[in-house]
């Protein structure tokens, strides 16, 4: 997937890509390499150039459980972008990660995470909203959702 926009909030424009690695062998359900999120910004000549990436944000295409591919969508806004993933079966989970550009550091830092789980039979749900206060200053390059608290109904 790809989205164009002013992701640094400086008028130059850029792009966020979600890249699926090439697979040379059959992949079993729940296994496979995660996708890479790549950030591109326009340089002084107007060409897009790679400035950051992350291989932890978007799980593999078969890692969403019965729900299928866990990659949902992304949104790009002035100076920020959001990536949404989800999956499950009876208990459906969604994670929404938002990153904001910090010009002084020339990097994107996680600004919020919303993790949610819903039991589709009982409608019980739980969600956790995390902000900079709970997450700290974590660059897109270093962000790993696996280090976040799990959200479960148990």
N, C-alpha and C positions, 0 to 999 in steps of 0.2 A: 504494500500500500504506500501511498505518498500523499503528502499535503504540502502545498505551497503557502507561504504567508510571511508576515513580518515577525518571525519568531524571536528576533533579538530586540524588537521594538525600536529600531533605529532607522527604519525606512529602506534598508538595503534589500530586504527580502531574503528568503531562504527556504529550505525544505526539510521535512522530517520524513524519513523512509523507514519502512519495516520490511526487512529483507529475509526471504526464506532461503535457507541454505540448500544447495543442490544435493539430492540424495542419490547415491549410486546403488543402494540396496533397499529391499522392502523394509518399511518401518512398522513395528508393532504398536498397537494401541498403547498410548501413554509413554512411549519412548521416542527418542529422536532429539536432534539438536534444537536448542532454543533459537528463535529468530533474533536478528540483530537490528537494533534501532540505530539509525545513522542520522546525524544532524549535518546539514550543508548550509553554508552561508555564502553570499556573494562577496567576492574579493573586490579590490579597487578597480580591476578590469571588467567587473560584472560577471565573472565566471563563478559557478558554484564550486565551493571547495569544502572537503570534509573537515569538520572541526571537532566532532565528538561522536562517541558511539557507546552502546551498552548492549551486552548479550544476555542480560538477566531479566529484562522487562517483559518480553513476550514469549511465553512457553511454546513448545513445539506444536505443530499442527494437529497432533493426535493426543495432546495432553489435556484436553478439556473434558474427558470422561464421555458419558453418553451424549452430552450436549454438543460434542464435536469440537471443531477448531475453537480454541479459547480466545483468539484475537477477535475483538469486537470492532472497535473503530478508534479513530483519533480526531481530536479537534485542535485547530491552530488558532490562536488569538494574538493580539498585539503583545509581543514580549513573552509569550508562554505557549505551551502545548500540553495536551492531556492525552493519555493512552488508556484505553479501557479493555480489560480482558475478563473472561468469565468461563464458567463451565459447571460440571457436576451432573448429577442425575436427580435423585429425590431432593437432595440438598444442593441448591444452585448457589454458586458463589460468583461475586463480581469484585474486581479491584479496579479502582480509578486512580491513576497517578498523574499529578500535575507538576510541571516543571516551569520555573520562571527564570528569565535571563537576568543575571547580575552583571551589568556593564563593567563595573570596576574589576571584576574577576574574569570577564570574558568567558562566562560559562553559565550553564543552566543548573539550578539547584532545585531539589524537590521542595515544593511549597505546600502540597497537601496530598494525602492518601486517604481514600475512602474504601474500606473493605466491608463487604456485606455478604451474609449467607441467609438464605430463605429455605424453609422446608416446604416443598410444594404440596404436601398432603395436609399439613396442619396450619400452614401460613405463619408459623413461628418464624421470627427473624431477629437477627442481631447485626448491628453494624458498628464500626469503629471509625471515627474521624481523627486523623492525625495531622498535625500542622508542624510548622518549623519548630515550635516549642518542644514537641515530643521527638521529632526526627533529627533535629540539629541541622547543621549546614552540610548537606550531602550532595555532591556533584552528580550529574547524570552519569558520568563515567564510573563512579564508585557505587551507585545505588544498586542494592540487591534486595528485591522483595522477600527473598528467603530469610532475611534477617529481621523481618517485621513480625509483630505478634500475630498469631493465628486467630481467626475469628471462627468459633464453632458454636453450635447450639447445645453441646453437651455440658 
